[in-house]
Amino acid sequence: MKNRRLVGERIRLLRLRKNFSQEGLAQTLGIAHATVSSWERGSRPMSLDMLFRLAKVFGVSPCIIVNTDASPCDRRQQILASCEGTGE
């Protein structure tokens, strides 16, 4: 469960970095808004297919989304660095 919360935190940071609302991201992915909210809270796992779709939308490797080994500060820096490399 802890890892899901960390992944949820990462999804939220990436979503905000791309200026998506939860509803906007859900619409882009063709899923319910409640699903995005559940991921961000860590209360619902996601499929591998959805992980790859999220990574594509965010312009990052799927590993950036699911790697939970780094400290919170390191994770935030990794996420921001990966987003800056996308040119957006």
Phi and psi in radians as a Rosetta constraint file:
Dihedral C 1 N 2 CA 2 C 2 CIRCULARHARMONIC -1.036 0.35
Dihedral N 2 CA 2 C 2 N 3 CIRCULARHARMONIC -0.751 0.35
Dihedral C 2 N 3 CA 3 C 3 CIRCULARHARMONIC -1.090 0.35
Dihedral N 3 CA 3 C 3 N 4 CIRCULARHARMONIC -0.646 0.35
Dihedral C 3 N 4 CA 4 C 4 CIRCULARHARMONIC -1.107 0.35
Dihedral N 4 CA 4 C 4 N 5 CIRCULARHARMONIC -0.662 0.35
Dihedral C 4 N 5 CA 5 C 5 CIRCULARHARMONIC -1.152 0.35
Dihedral N 5 CA 5 C 5 N 6 CIRCULARHARMONIC -0.684 0.35
Dihedral C 5 N 6 CA 6 C 6 CIRCULARHARMONIC -1.151 0.35
Dihedral N 6 CA 6 C 6 N 7 CIRCULARHARMONIC -0.724 0.35
Dihedral C 6 N 7 CA 7 C 7 CIRCULARHARMONIC -1.112 0.35
Dihedral N 7 CA 7 C 7 N 8 CIRCULARHARMONIC -0.714 0.35
Dihedral C 7 N 8 CA 8 C 8 CIRCULARHARMONIC -1.065 0.35
Dihedral N 8 CA 8 C 8 N 9 CIRCULARHARMONIC -0.695 0.35
Dihedral C 8 N 9 CA 9 C 9 CIRCULARHARMONIC -1.084 0.35
Dihedral N 9 CA 9 C 9 N 10 CIRCULARHARMONIC -0.727 0.35
Dihedral C 9 N 10 CA 10 C 10 CIRCULARHARMONIC -1.145 0.35
Dihedral N 10 CA 10 C 10 N 11 CIRCULARHARMONIC -0.743 0.35
Dihedral C 10 N 11 CA 11 C 11 CIRCULARHARMONIC -1.058 0.35
Dihedral N 11 CA 11 C 11 N 12 CIRCULARHARMONIC -0.774 0.35
Dihedral C 11 N 12 CA 12 C 12 CIRCULARHARMONIC -1.064 0.35
Dihedral N 12 CA 12 C 12 N 13 CIRCULARHARMONIC -0.795 0.35
Dihedral C 12 N 13 CA 13 C 13 CIRCULARHARMONIC -1.098 0.35
Dihedral N 13 CA 13 C 13 N 14 CIRCULARHARMONIC -0.758 0.35
Dihedral C 13 N 14 CA 14 C 14 CIRCULARHARMONIC -1.151 0.35
Dihedral N 14 CA 14 C 14 N 15 CIRCULARHARMONIC -0.697 0.35
Dihedral C 14 N 15 CA 15 C 15 CIRCULARHARMONIC -1.060 0.35
Dihedral N 15 CA 15 C 15 N 16 CIRCULARHARMONIC -0.818 0.35
Dihedral C 15 N 16 CA 16 C 16 CIRCULARHARMONIC -1.155 0.35
Dihedral N 16 CA 16 C 16 N 17 CIRCULARHARMONIC -0.650 0.35
Dihedral C 16 N 17 CA 17 C 17 CIRCULARHARMONIC -1.068 0.35
Dihedral N 17 CA 17 C 17 N 18 CIRCULARHARMONIC -0.584 0.35
Dihedral C 17 N 18 CA 18 C 18 CIRCULARHARMONIC -1.604 0.35
Dihedral N 18 CA 18 C 18 N 19 CIRCULARHARMONIC 0.121 0.35
Dihedral C 18 N 19 CA 19 C 19 CIRCULARHARMONIC 1.054 0.35
Dihedral N 19 CA 19 C 19 N 20 CIRCULARHARMONIC 0.647 0.35
Dihedral C 19 N 20 CA 20 C 20 CIRCULARHARMONIC -1.693 0.35
Dihedral N 20 CA 20 C 20 N 21 CIRCULARHARMONIC 2.442 0.35
Dihedral C 20 N 21 CA 21 C 21 CIRCULARHARMONIC -1.410 0.35
Dihedral N 21 CA 21 C 21 N 22 CIRCULARHARMONIC 2.916 0.35
Dihedral C 21 N 22 CA 22 C 22 CIRCULARHARMONIC -1.038 0.35
Dihedral N 22 CA 22 C 22 N 23 CIRCULARHARMONIC -0.732 0.35
Dihedral C 22 N 23 CA 23 C 23 CIRCULARHARMONIC -1.150 0.35
Dihedral N 23 CA 23 C 23 N 24 CIRCULARHARMONIC -0.698 0.35
Dihedral C 23 N 24 CA 24 C 24 CIRCULARHARMONIC -1.113 0.35
Dihedral N 24 CA 24 C 24 N 25 CIRCULARHARMONIC -0.728 0.35
Dihedral C 24 N 25 CA 25 C 25 CIRCULARHARMONIC -1.141 0.35
Dihedral N 25 CA 25 C 25 N 26 CIRCULARHARMONIC -0.760 0.35
Dihedral C 25 N 26 CA 26 C 26 CIRCULARHARMONIC -1.029 0.35
Dihedral N 26 CA 26 C 26 N 27 CIRCULARHARMONIC -0.760 0.35
Dihedral C 26 N 27 CA 27 C 27 CIRCULARHARMONIC -1.106 0.35
Dihedral N 27 CA 27 C 27 N 28 CIRCULARHARMONIC -0.756 0.35
Dihedral C 27 N 28 CA 28 C 28 CIRCULARHARMONIC -1.054 0.35
Dihedral N 28 CA 28 C 28 N 29 CIRCULARHARMONIC -0.665 0.35
Dihedral C 28 N 29 CA 29 C 29 CIRCULARHARMONIC -1.516 0.35
Dihedral N 29 CA 29 C 29 N 30 CIRCULARHARMONIC -0.180 0.35
Dihedral C 29 N 30 CA 30 C 30 CIRCULARHARMONIC 1.255 0.35
Dihedral N 30 CA 30 C 30 N 31 CIRCULARHARMONIC 0.642 0.35
Dihedral C 30 N 31 CA 31 C 31 CIRCULARHARMONIC -2.240 0.35
Dihedral N 31 CA 31 C 31 N 32 CIRCULARHARMONIC 3.029 0.35
Dihedral C 31 N 32 CA 32 C 32 CIRCULARHARMONIC -1.320 0.35
Dihedral N 32 CA 32 C 32 N 33 CIRCULARHARMONIC 2.530 0.35
Dihedral C 32 N 33 CA 33 C 33 CIRCULARHARMONIC -0.962 0.35
Dihedral N 33 CA 33 C 33 N 34 CIRCULARHARMONIC -0.663 0.35
Dihedral C 33 N 34 CA 34 C 34 CIRCULARHARMONIC -1.076 0.35
Dihedral N 34 CA 34 C 34 N 35 CIRCULARHARMONIC -0.489 0.35
Dihedral C 34 N 35 CA 35 C 35 CIRCULARHARMONIC -1.176 0.35
Dihedral N 35 CA 35 C 35 N 36 CIRCULARHARMONIC -0.795 0.35
Dihedral C 35 N 36 CA 36 C 36 CIRCULARHARMONIC -1.076 0.35
Dihedral N 36 CA 36 C 36 N 37 CIRCULARHARMONIC -0.777 0.35
Dihedral C 36 N 37 CA 37 C 37 CIRCULARHARMONIC -1.036 0.35
Dihedral N 37 CA 37 C 37 N 38 CIRCULARHARMONIC -0.741 0.35
Dihedral C 37 N 38 CA 38 C 38 CIRCULARHARMONIC -1.124 0.35
Dihedral N 38 CA 38 C 38 N 39 CIRCULARHARMONIC -0.710 0.35
Dihedral C 38 N 39 CA 39 C 39 CIRCULARHARMONIC -1.068 0.35
Dihedral N 39 CA 39 C 39 N 40 CIRCULARHARMONIC -0.812 0.35
Dihedral C 39 N 40 CA 40 C 40 CIRCULARHARMONIC -1.142 0.35
Dihedral N 40 CA 40 C 40 N 41 CIRCULARHARMONIC -0.539 0.35
Dihedral C 40 N 41 CA 41 C 41 CIRCULARHARMONIC -1.415 0.35
Dihedral N 41 CA 41 C 41 N 42 CIRCULARHARMONIC -0.245 0.35
Dihedral C 41 N 42 CA 42 C 42 CIRCULARHARMONIC 1.395 0.35
Dihedral N 42 CA 42 C 42 N 43 CIRCULARHARMONIC 0.303 0.35
Dihedral C 42 N 43 CA 43 C 43 CIRCULARHARMONIC -1.662 0.35
Dihedral N 43 CA 43 C 43 N 44 CIRCULARHARMONIC -0.048 0.35
Dihedral C 43 N 44 CA 44 C 44 CIRCULARHARMONIC -2.528 0.35
Dihedral N 44 CA 44 C 44 N 45 CIRCULARHARMONIC 2.243 0.35
Dihedral C 44 N 45 CA 45 C 45 CIRCULARHARMONIC -1.325 0.35
Dihedral N 45 CA 45 C 45 N 46 CIRCULARHARMONIC 2.861 0.35
Dihedral C 45 N 46 CA 46 C 46 CIRCULARHARMONIC -2.056 0.35
Dihedral N 46 CA 46 C 46 N 47 CIRCULARHARMONIC 2.735 0.35
Dihedral C 46 N 47 CA 47 C 47 CIRCULARHARMONIC -1.332 0.35
Dihedral N 47 CA 47 C 47 N 48 CIRCULARHARMONIC 2.831 0.35
Dihedral C 47 N 48 CA 48 C 48 CIRCULARHARMONIC -1.093 0.35
Dihedral N 48 CA 48 C 48 N 49 CIRCULARHARMONIC -0.687 0.35
Dihedral C 48 N 49 CA 49 C 49 CIRCULARHARMONIC -0.997 0.35
Dihedral N 49 CA 49 C 49 N 50 CIRCULARHARMONIC -0.785 0.35
Dihedral C 49 N 50 CA 50 C 50 CIRCULARHARMONIC -1.213 0.35
Dihedral N 50 CA 50 C 50 N 51 CIRCULARHARMONIC -0.603 0.35
Dihedral C 50 N 51 CA 51 C 51 CIRCULARHARMONIC -1.024 0.35
Dihedral N 51 CA 51 C 51 N 52 CIRCULARHARMONIC -0.796 0.35
Dihedral C 51 N 52 CA 52 C 52 CIRCULARHARMONIC -1.188 0.35
Dihedral N 52 CA 52 C 52 N 53 CIRCULARHARMONIC -0.639 0.35
Dihedral C 52 N 53 CA 53 C 53 CIRCULARHARMONIC -1.144 0.35
Dihedral N 53 CA 53 C 53 N 54 CIRCULARHARMONIC -0.750 0.35
Dihedral C 53 N 54 CA 54 C 54 CIRCULARHARMONIC -1.062 0.35
Dihedral N 54 CA 54 C 54 N 55 CIRCULARHARMONIC -0.798 0.35
Dihedral C 54 N 55 CA 55 C 55 CIRCULARHARMONIC -1.022 0.35
Dihedral N 55 CA 55 C 55 N 56 CIRCULARHARMONIC -0.717 0.35
Dihedral C 55 N 56 CA 56 C 56 CIRCULARHARMONIC -1.134 0.35
Dihedral N 56 CA 56 C 56 N 57 CIRCULARHARMONIC -0.772 0.35
Dihedral C 56 N 57 CA 57 C 57 CIRCULARHARMONIC -1.068 0.35
Dihedral N 57 CA 57 C 57 N 58 CIRCULARHARMONIC -0.728 0.35
Dihedral C 57 N 58 CA 58 C 58 CIRCULARHARMONIC -1.422 0.35
Dihedral N 58 CA 58 C 58 N 59 CIRCULARHARMONIC -0.246 0.35
Dihedral C 58 N 59 CA 59 C 59 CIRCULARHARMONIC 1.258 0.35
Dihedral N 59 CA 59 C 59 N 60 CIRCULARHARMONIC 0.600 0.35
Dihedral C 59 N 60 CA 60 C 60 CIRCULARHARMONIC -2.288 0.35
Dihedral N 60 CA 60 C 60 N 61 CIRCULARHARMONIC 2.924 0.35
Dihedral C 60 N 61 CA 61 C 61 CIRCULARHARMONIC -1.248 0.35
Dihedral N 61 CA 61 C 61 N 62 CIRCULARHARMONIC 2.543 0.35
Dihedral C 61 N 62 CA 62 C 62 CIRCULARHARMONIC -0.972 0.35
Dihedral N 62 CA 62 C 62 N 63 CIRCULARHARMONIC -0.504 0.35
Dihedral C 62 N 63 CA 63 C 63 CIRCULARHARMONIC -1.080 0.35
Dihedral N 63 CA 63 C 63 N 64 CIRCULARHARMONIC -0.572 0.35
Dihedral C 63 N 64 CA 64 C 64 CIRCULARHARMONIC -1.098 0.35
Dihedral N 64 CA 64 C 64 N 65 CIRCULARHARMONIC -0.624 0.35
Dihedral C 64 N 65 CA 65 C 65 CIRCULARHARMONIC -1.302 0.35
Dihedral N 65 CA 65 C 65 N 66 CIRCULARHARMONIC -0.704 0.35
Dihedral C 65 N 66 CA 66 C 66 CIRCULARHARMONIC -1.773 0.35
Dihedral N 66 CA 66 C 66 N 67 CIRCULARHARMONIC -0.168 0.35
Dihedral C 66 N 67 CA 67 C 67 CIRCULARHARMONIC -1.219 0.35
Dihedral N 67 CA 67 C 67 N 68 CIRCULARHARMONIC 1.971 0.35
Dihedral C 67 N 68 CA 68 C 68 CIRCULARHARMONIC -1.954 0.35
Dihedral N 68 CA 68 C 68 N 69 CIRCULARHARMONIC 0.277 0.35
Dihedral C 68 N 69 CA 69 C 69 CIRCULARHARMONIC -1.412 0.35
Dihedral N 69 CA 69 C 69 N 70 CIRCULARHARMONIC -0.428 0.35
Dihedral C 69 N 70 CA 70 C 70 CIRCULARHARMONIC -1.402 0.35
Dihedral N 70 CA 70 C 70 N 71 CIRCULARHARMONIC 2.797 0.35
Dihedral C 70 N 71 CA 71 C 71 CIRCULARHARMONIC -1.212 0.35
Dihedral N 71 CA 71 C 71 N 72 CIRCULARHARMONIC 2.836 0.35
Dihedral C 71 N 72 CA 72 C 72 CIRCULARHARMONIC -0.967 0.35
Dihedral N 72 CA 72 C 72 N 73 CIRCULARHARMONIC -0.741 0.35
Dihedral C 72 N 73 CA 73 C 73 CIRCULARHARMONIC -1.164 0.35
Dihedral N 73 CA 73 C 73 N 74 CIRCULARHARMONIC -0.727 0.35
Dihedral C 73 N 74 CA 74 C 74 CIRCULARHARMONIC -1.109 0.35
Dihedral N 74 CA 74 C 74 N 75 CIRCULARHARMONIC -0.710 0.35
Dihedral C 74 N 75 CA 75 C 75 CIRCULARHARMONIC -1.046 0.35
Dihedral N 75 CA 75 C 75 N 76 CIRCULARHARMONIC -0.820 0.35
Dihedral C 75 N 76 CA 76 C 76 CIRCULARHARMONIC -1.056 0.35
Dihedral N 76 CA 76 C 76 N 77 CIRCULARHARMONIC -0.747 0.35
Dihedral C 76 N 77 CA 77 C 77 CIRCULARHARMONIC -1.132 0.35
Dihedral N 77 CA 77 C 77 N 78 CIRCULARHARMONIC -0.706 0.35
Dihedral C 77 N 78 CA 78 C 78 CIRCULARHARMONIC -1.095 0.35
Dihedral N 78 CA 78 C 78 N 79 CIRCULARHARMONIC -0.739 0.35
Dihedral C 78 N 79 CA 79 C 79 CIRCULARHARMONIC -1.125 0.35
Dihedral N 79 CA 79 C 79 N 80 CIRCULARHARMONIC -0.836 0.35
Dihedral C 79 N 80 CA 80 C 80 CIRCULARHARMONIC -1.113 0.35
Dihedral N 80 CA 80 C 80 N 81 CIRCULARHARMONIC -0.720 0.35
Dihedral C 80 N 81 CA 81 C 81 CIRCULARHARMONIC -1.105 0.35
Dihedral N 81 CA 81 C 81 N 82 CIRCULARHARMONIC -0.702 0.35
Dihedral C 81 N 82 CA 82 C 82 CIRCULARHARMONIC -1.192 0.35
Dihedral N 82 CA 82 C 82 N 83 CIRCULARHARMONIC -0.610 0.35
Dihedral C 82 N 83 CA 83 C 83 CIRCULARHARMONIC -1.244 0.35
Dihedral N 83 CA 83 C 83 N 84 CIRCULARHARMONIC -0.668 0.35
Dihedral C 83 N 84 CA 84 C 84 CIRCULARHARMONIC -1.123 0.35
Dihedral N 84 CA 84 C 84 N 85 CIRCULARHARMONIC -0.520 0.35
Dihedral C 84 N 85 CA 85 C 85 CIRCULARHARMONIC -1.281 0.35
Dihedral N 85 CA 85 C 85 N 86 CIRCULARHARMONIC -0.137 0.35
Dihedral C 85 N 86 CA 86 C 86 CIRCULARHARMONIC -1.541 0.35
Dihedral N 86 CA 86 C 86 N 87 CIRCULARHARMONIC -0.162 0.35
Dihedral C 86 N 87 CA 87 C 87 CIRCULARHARMONIC 1.404 0.35
Dihedral N 87 CA 87 C 87 N 88 CIRCULARHARMONIC 0.257 0.35
